[in-house]
Amino acid sequence: MGLVVAVAVTAVLAGFYFYHHSRGPRSNSAGLQHRVAPDFTLPLLEGGQVRLSSSRGKVVLLDFWATWCVPCREETPHFVELQRKYGDRGLQIIGVSMDDSPAPVHTFVQQFQVNYPVVMGTADVGSAYGGVLGLPIAFLIDREGHIRAKHMGATDASVFEKDIASLLTE
């Protein structure tokens, strides 16, 4: 009986943690301001590779997500629109899928008509950004490659748009 109670308590606490960390806009710039974004080279879904540092000179929205993540699915159409709206002004969104394989990611990218590069993430890259314990997690990186904001959980599109517009005018 004690084991059942322990498992139930653990499940409730885990559920609370993931619910709490996947709700509402959460911006955390403290301690991140002006930290250089860890560089990486990851494989693109369609072949080739993306190196983060090759986007210097652009504002980057780096989005850690997965196809099974409901808030990620809700944010994606907004990211497609932001890339369309601000891409010619210097925005580059990069989606970092934390799925186990590329197969569902290909389907997702087609379904949502994703218009920005999507790479397959790794545990090492997630760790370099402080660990990816819940999704989505998005980082806004300025033109010089410094992390300026971190958004954990579902974040309203207007928050991203405000941050992006501000960084593009700097």
C-alpha positions in Angstrom: 0.0 0.0 0.0 2.9 2.4 0.8 4.3 2.0 -2.7 0.9 2.9 -4.3 0.7 6.0 -2.2 4.3 7.0 -3.1 3.6 6.5 -6.8 0.4 8.5 -6.5 2.1 11.4 -4.7 4.9 11.4 -7.2 2.4 11.5 -10.1 0.5 14.4 -8.6 3.7 16.4 -7.9 5.0 15.7 -11.5 1.6 16.7 -12.9 1.6 19.9 -10.9 5.2 20.7 -12.0 4.4 20.3 -15.7 1.1 22.1 -15.5 2.7 25.0 -13.6 5.6 25.2 -16.1 3.5 25.0 -19.2 1.0 27.7 -18.4 1.0 31.4 -19.3 3.8 33.6 -20.3 6.9 33.3 -18.3 9.8 35.5 -19.2 13.1 35.1 -17.3 15.8 37.5 -18.4 17.5 37.6 -15.0 21.0 36.1 -15.3 20.6 35.6 -19.0 21.1 39.2 -20.2 24.2 39.4 -22.4 25.1 35.8 -22.0 26.3 34.5 -25.3 24.0 31.9 -26.7 25.7 28.5 -26.8 26.6 27.7 -30.4 25.6 24.4 -32.0 25.5 22.7 -35.3 22.4 20.4 -35.8 21.0 18.5 -38.7 18.1 20.0 -40.7 15.1 17.9 -41.4 15.6 18.3 -45.2 19.3 17.6 -45.1 22.3 19.9 -44.4 23.0 21.5 -41.1 22.3 24.7 -39.2 25.0 26.4 -37.1 23.5 29.0 -34.7 26.4 31.4 -35.0 25.7 31.7 -38.7 22.6 33.7 -37.8 24.7 36.5 -36.2 23.4 39.8 -37.4 19.8 38.5 -37.1 17.4 38.4 -34.1 16.9 34.7 -33.4 13.9 33.1 -31.7 15.2 29.6 -30.7 12.2 27.4 -30.0 12.7 24.0 -28.2 9.5 22.0 -28.9 8.1 18.6 -29.8 5.2 17.3 -31.9 3.4 15.7 -29.0 3.5 19.0 -26.9 0.1 20.7 -27.0 1.3 24.2 -26.1 4.0 23.8 -28.9 1.3 22.9 -31.4 -0.6 26.1 -30.3 2.5 28.3 -30.7 3.6 27.1 -34.1 1.1 29.0 -36.2 2.1 32.2 -34.4 5.8 31.5 -35.1 5.0 30.9 -38.8 3.3 34.3 -38.9 6.1 36.0 -37.0 8.7 34.6 -39.5 6.5 35.8 -42.4 6.0 39.2 -40.9 9.5 40.0 -39.6 11.8 37.7 -41.6 12.8 40.4 -44.1 13.6 42.7 -41.2 16.1 40.3 -39.7 14.2 37.7 -37.7 15.2 34.1 -37.9 13.2 31.5 -36.1 14.9 28.2 -35.5 12.8 25.3 -34.3 14.7 22.7 -32.3 12.6 19.5 -32.2 13.2 17.4 -29.1 11.3 14.4 -30.7 13.0 11.0 -30.7 12.9 10.7 -34.5 12.4 12.9 -37.5 9.4 11.0 -38.9 6.6 12.8 -36.9 8.5 16.1 -37.3 8.3 15.9 -41.1 4.5 15.4 -40.9 4.2 18.3 -38.4 6.3 20.7 -40.5 4.1 20.0 -43.5 0.8 20.2 -41.6 1.7 23.6 -40.1 3.5 24.9 -43.2 6.5 25.8 -41.1 8.5 28.5 -42.9 11.7 28.4 -40.8 14.5 25.9 -40.3 13.7 22.9 -38.0 16.5 20.9 -36.6 16.6 17.7 -34.6 17.8 18.6 -31.0 20.0 16.7 -28.7 20.3 16.3 -25.0 23.7 18.1 -25.2 22.1 21.2 -26.8 19.3 21.1 -24.3 21.8 21.0 -21.5 23.8 23.9 -22.9 20.6 26.0 -22.6 20.0 25.1 -19.0 18.2 21.8 -19.5 14.9 21.2 -21.3 12.7 19.8 -18.5 9.4 21.0 -20.0 8.3 22.3 -23.4 8.0 24.7 -25.0 11.0 26.8 -24.1 12.0 29.7 -26.3 15.0 32.0 -26.2 15.3 35.4 -27.9 18.8 36.1 -29.1 19.9 39.5 -30.2 21.9 40.4 -33.4 25.2 40.0 -31.5 24.3 36.5 -30.3 23.4 37.3 -26.7 20.4 35.7 -25.0 18.0 38.5 -24.1 14.9 36.5 -22.9 13.7 33.1 -22.0 10.1 32.1 -22.2 9.0 28.8 -20.5 5.7 27.3 -21.3 3.0 28.6 -23.6 3.5 32.3 -24.2 1.1 34.7 -25.8 2.1 35.6 -29.4 1.9 39.3 -28.4 4.8 38.8 -25.9 7.0 37.4 -28.6 6.0 40.1 -31.1 6.8 42.9 -28.6 10.2 41.4 -27.8 11.1 40.7 -31.4 10.0 44.2 -32.5 12.1 45.7 -29.7 15.2 43.7 -30.6 14.9 44.4 -34.3 15.0 48.2 -33.6 18.2 48.0 -31.5 
